[in-house]
Amino acid sequence: MVDEKIRVELGGVPETLLWPLYNRAAEARRKDPILRDPLVVSIADAIDYPFEKNFGAPDECHVVRALRFDEQLKLYLKAFPDATVVALGDGLETQFWRIDNGRIQWLVVDLPETIAVRQRLLPGNERHRLLACSALDLRWMDEVDPSRGVFITAQGLLMYFQPEEVRNLIVTCARRFPAGRMLFDVIPRWYSEQTLRGYQKTGSYSTPRMPFGMDVNEIPTIRSYDPNIVDAREIDPGRGRSFHFKYKIPVMKRLPVIGNRRTSFVLVTFKPGPR
């Protein structure tokens, strides 16, 4: 898709978009991938960036996340095939091309420096629009038609916000988009606290601070944020190929204390509006 390597120079939170890209591409290159995504391979191959030096050996964490998000979106699209998907902090995610039913509207909301990179590698079209602004800049909501259903995703994003910012975002979405859903991942509190002290992923890369963390047993409390939130629950992470996802996570889930202190995928359902 791209004739020569594109040098990507990002820092802070925007640079984190390269981490899931790297992991998804590594999986898609396998002969037996659990995530089939040839587009992500061409994108990763087009970028001049020291992926392995900064992120180490690839792992399944972002692959499993992508699979679970795909599954939930497909379920929603069965009921709302003309829905709008709002992808907050979409980075270089290629989910649109994995699940496109030929009818959905897709709105990518991301920071200007990220959108500039995405425009070079994954340019928009009439059903796949790009908007350069923060997810906390709520003017993006004015770009969304709520009449045919709205599904909001936030992969690897909310942990970089303050807890009160996350709460306000969820509540505003619940009030603006009746019958909509919001799906995001959260890190446990201990990991959030570790990043605030400084977390070195490799000798070449340290993660940005992640102020928002939530343990698994706290997820149901999201229902108390607003009357327009009718459900908040963890999505089963499923099983992957690695020891962590195939054996460790299932065991952890059966141990209350340890099981609550892990990364989770959260699905929030909004109250239907009047017909």
C-alpha positions as CSV (number, residue, x, y, z in Angstrom):
1,M,0.0,0.0,0.0
2,V,3.0,2.3,0.7
3,D,6.0,2.3,-1.6
4,E,8.6,3.4,1.0
5,K,9.0,3.4,4.8
6,I,7.2,6.2,6.6
7,R,9.1,7.5,9.6
8,V,6.7,7.9,12.6
9,E,7.9,10.3,15.3
10,L,5.5,10.4,18.1
11,G,5.9,10.8,21.9
12,G,3.8,10.4,25.0
13,V,0.3,8.8,24.7
14,P,0.2,9.1,20.8
15,E,3.3,6.8,20.6
16,T,1.4,4.0,22.3
17,L,-0.6,3.4,19.1
18,L,2.5,1.6,17.8
19,W,2.5,-1.0,20.5
20,P,-0.9,-2.7,19.7
21,L,-0.1,-2.4,16.0
22,Y,3.1,-4.3,16.5
23,N,1.4,-7.1,18.5
24,R,-1.5,-7.5,16.0
25,A,0.9,-7.6,13.0
26,A,3.0,-10.2,14.7
27,E,0.0,-12.4,15.2
28,A,-1.4,-11.8,11.7
29,R,2.0,-12.9,10.2
30,R,1.6,-16.4,11.7
31,K,0.6,-19.4,9.6
32,D,-2.2,-20.1,12.1
33,P,-3.3,-16.6,13.3
34,I,-6.2,-16.2,15.8
35,L,-6.6,-12.7,14.4
36,R,-6.7,-12.6,10.6
37,D,-5.8,-9.1,9.5
38,P,-3.5,-8.7,6.4
39,L,-4.0,-5.0,6.4
40,V,-2.3,-4.6,9.8
41,V,0.8,-6.4,8.4
42,S,1.1,-4.0,5.5
43,I,0.7,-1.0,7.8
44,A,3.4,-2.2,10.2
45,D,5.8,-3.0,7.3
46,A,5.3,0.5,6.0
47,I,6.5,2.2,9.2
48,D,10.1,3.0,10.1
49,Y,10.1,2.4,13.8
50,P,12.1,0.2,16.3
51,F,9.2,-1.9,17.3
52,E,11.1,-4.8,19.0
53,K,13.7,-2.5,20.6
54,N,11.0,-0.4,22.3
55,F,8.3,-3.0,23.0
56,G,10.2,-6.3,23.3
57,A,9.0,-9.6,22.1
58,P,5.4,-9.5,20.8
59,D,2.6,-10.9,23.0
60,E,-1.1,-11.6,22.8
61,C,-2.6,-8.9,24.9
62,H,-3.7,-6.6,22.1
63,V,-4.6,-9.5,19.9
64,V,-7.1,-10.9,22.4
65,R,-8.5,-7.4,23.0
66,A,-9.0,-6.9,19.3
67,L,-10.9,-10.2,19.1
68,R,-13.2,-9.4,22.0
69,F,-13.9,-5.9,20.6
70,D,-14.7,-7.4,17.2
71,E,-17.1,-9.9,18.7
72,Q,-19.0,-7.3,20.6
73,L,-19.3,-5.0,17.7
74,K,-20.6,-7.8,15.4
75,L,-23.3,-8.7,18.0
76,Y,-24.4,-5.1,18.1
77,L,-24.4,-4.7,14.3
78,K,-26.8,-7.7,14.1
79,A,-29.4,-5.5,15.8
80,F,-28.3,-2.1,14.4
81,P,-26.7,-2.8,11.0
82,D,-26.6,0.9,10.1
83,A,-25.1,2.0,13.4
84,T,-22.3,4.6,13.9
85,V,-19.2,3.2,15.5
86,V,-17.2,5.9,17.3
87,A,-13.7,4.8,17.8
88,L,-12.1,7.0,20.5
89,G,-8.3,6.9,20.4
90,D,-8.4,4.5,17.4
91,G,-4.7,5.0,16.6
92,L,-3.8,2.7,13.7
93,E,-6.5,0.1,14.5
94,T,-7.8,-1.7,11.4
95,Q,-11.1,-2.9,13.0
96,F,-13.2,-1.1,10.4
97,W,-11.9,-3.3,7.7
98,R,-12.3,-6.5,9.8
99,I,-16.0,-6.0,10.6
100,D,-17.4,-3.7,7.9
101,N,-20.8,-4.9,6.8
102,G,-21.0,-2.3,4.0
103,R,-23.5,-0.2,5.9
104,I,-21.9,1.1,9.1
105,Q,-20.6,4.6,9.7
106,W,-17.3,4.9,11.4
107,L,-15.9,7.9,13.1
108,V,-12.3,7.9,14.3
109,V,-11.6,10.5,17.1
110,D,-8.0,11.0,17.9
111,L,-5.4,13.6,18.6
112,P,-4.2,15.8,15.6
113,E,-0.7,14.2,15.5
114,T,-2.2,10.7,15.4
115,I,-4.8,11.6,12.8
116,A,-1.9,13.0,10.6
117,V,-0.2,9.6,10.7
118,R,-3.5,7.7,10.1
119,Q,-4.3,9.9,7.1
120,R,-1.1,8.8,5.5
121,L,-1.7,5.1,6.2
122,L,-5.4,4.6,6.6
123,P,-7.1,7.6,4.9
124,G,-10.8,8.1,5.5
125,N,-13.7,7.8,3.1
126,E,-17.4,8.5,3.1
127,R,-18.2,5.9,5.7
128,H,-14.9,6.1,7.6
129,R,-14.3,9.6,8.8
130,L,-11.4,11.0,10.8
131,L,-11.8,13.8,13.4
132,A,-8.8,15.4,15.0
133,C,-9.6,16.2,18.6
134,S,-9.3,14.7,22.0
135,A,-12.0,12.2,23.2
136,L,-12.6,14.7,26.0
137,D,-13.5,17.4,23.5
138,L,-17.1,16.5,23.4
139,R,-17.8,18.3,20.1
140,W,-17.2,15.0,18.4
141,M,-20.7,14.0,19.7
142,D,-22.2,16.6,17.3
143,E,-20.8,14.5,14.4
144,V,-22.8,11.4,15.4
145,D,-26.3,10.5,14.3
146,P,-27.8,8.6,17.2
147,S,-31.0,7.5,15.4
148,R,-29.6,4.2,14.0
149,G,-27.6,3.1,17.0
150,V,-24.2,4.1,18.4
151,F,-21.4,1.9,19.6
152,I,-18.4,3.6,21.2
153,T,-15.0,1.9,21.6
154,A,-12.0,3.1,23.5
155,Q,-9.1,0.6,23.2
156,G,-6.1,1.4,25.3
157,L,-7.3,5.0,26.0
158,L,-9.2,5.6,29.2
159,M,-6.3,4.7,31.5
160,Y,-4.5,7.9,30.4
161,F,-7.4,10.1,31.7
162,Q,-8.1,11.2,35.2
163,P,-10.8,9.1,37.0
164,E,-13.3,12.0,37.0
165,E,-12.7,12.6,33.3
166,V,-13.6,9.0,32.6
167,R,-16.7,9.1,34.7
168,N,-17.9,12.3,32.9
169,L,-17.2,10.9,29.5
170,I,-19.2,7.7,30.2
171,V,-22.1,9.7,31.7
172,T,-22.3,12.1,28.8
173,C,-22.2,9.3,26.3
174,A,-25.1,7.6,28.1
175,R,-27.2,10.7,28.0
176,R,-26.5,11.5,24.4
177,F,-26.8,8.1,22.8
178,P,-29.9,6.1,23.9
179,A,-29.7,2.3,23.2
180,G,-26.0,2.7,22.6
181,R,-23.1,0.8,24.1
182,M,-19.6,1.6,25.1
183,L,-16.7,-0.9,25.3
184,F,-13.3,-0.2,26.8
185,D,-10.5,-1.8,28.6
186,V,-9.3,-0.9,32.1
187,I,-6.1,-1.7,34.0
188,P,-6.2,-2.7,37.6
189,R,-5.4,-0.1,40.3
190,W,-2.0,-1.6,41.2
191,Y,-0.8,-1.2,37.6
192,S,-2.1,2.3,37.4
193,E,-0.1,3.2,40.6
194,Q,3.0,1.5,39.1
195,T,2.9,3.7,36.0
196,L,2.5,6.8,38.2
197,R,5.8,5.9,39.8
198,G,7.3,5.2,36.4
199,Y,7.1,2.0,34.4
200,Q,9.9,0.9,32.1
201,K,8.6,-1.5,29.5
202,T,12.1,-2.0,28.0
203,G,15.4,-0.3,28.2
204,S,14.3,1.9,25.4
205,Y,10.7,2.7,26.3
206,S,8.8,3.7,29.4
207,T,5.0,3.9,29.3
208,P,3.1,7.2,29.9
209,R,1.4,7.7,33.2
210,M,-2.0,6.0,33.5
211,P,-4.0,7.7,36.3
212,F,-7.2,5.7,35.8
213,G,-7.4,2.1,37.1
214,M,-10.3,0.0,38.1
215,D,-10.4,-3.5,39.6
216,V,-12.8,-6.1,38.2
217,N,-15.1,-6.1,41.2
218,E,-15.6,-2.4,40.8
219,I,-17.0,-2.6,37.3
220,P,-20.7,-2.9,38.4
221,T,-20.4,0.4,40.3
222,I,-20.4,2.1,36.9
223,R,-24.2,1.5,36.8
224,S,-24.5,4.0,39.6
225,Y,-22.9,6.8,37.6
226,D,-26.2,7.8,35.9
227,P,-29.8,6.5,35.5
228,N,-29.2,6.2,31.7
229,I,-26.7,3.4,32.4
230,V,-28.6,0.1,32.6
231,D,-25.7,-2.4,32.7
232,A,-21.9,-2.5,33.2
233,R,-20.1,-5.8,33.1
234,E,-16.9,-7.5,32.2
235,I,-16.5,-9.2,28.9
236,D,-14.9,-12.6,29.2
237,P,-11.4,-12.3,27.8
238,G,-11.6,-15.7,26.3
239,R,-8.6,-17.9,25.7
240,G,-5.6,-17.3,23.5
241,R,-2.6,-19.3,22.5
242,S,-0.2,-18.1,25.2
243,F,0.2,-19.6,28.7
244,H,-1.1,-16.3,30.2
245,F,-4.5,-16.4,28.3
246,K,-4.8,-20.1,28.0
247,Y,-4.1,-21.1,31.6
248,K,-3.2,-18.2,33.9
249,I,-6.3,-15.9,33.4
250,P,-8.8,-18.8,33.9
251,V,-7.2,-19.7,37.2
252,M,-7.0,-16.1,38.3
253,K,-10.7,-15.6,37.7
254,R,-11.4,-18.3,40.2
255,L,-9.4,-16.5,42.9
256,P,-11.3,-13.5,44.2
257,V,-8.4,-11.3,45.4
258,I,-6.0,-12.0,42.6
259,G,-8.7,-12.3,40.0
260,N,-9.9,-8.8,40.7
261,R,-6.4,-7.3,40.1
262,R,-6.2,-7.9,36.3
263,T,-6.9,-6.0,33.1
264,S,-10.5,-6.3,32.0
265,F,-12.8,-5.4,29.1
266,V,-15.9,-3.5,30.1
267,L,-19.2,-3.2,28.3
268,V,-21.6,-0.5,29.3
269,T,-25.2,-0.5,28.0
270,F,-27.2,2.7,27.8
271,K,-30.9,3.0,28.4
272,P,-33.1,3.0,25.3
273,G,-34.8,6.3,24.5
274,P,-38.4,7.0,23.6
275,R,-39.5,5.7,20.2
